[in-house]
Amino acid sequence: MNYEALRHFADSWGLVFMTGVFLTLIGWTFRPGAGRSHHEAAHRIFDEDKNDV
């Protein structure tokens, strides 16, 4: 695979792949029911029972 072919692949399908990954991660963050997990993660530092490592 030469440079031109690799560049063409990255410009077309690489961009499509990275856009798909980005949209998947954004969708995963804002999925229904995720608020409880985000709240737990944000307040875990203040919970003394779970900090014993």
Secondary structure, DSSP 4 states (H G I P E B T S, - for coil): --HHHHHHHIIIIIHHHHHHHHHHHHHHHTSTTHHHHHHHHHHGGG-TTTT--
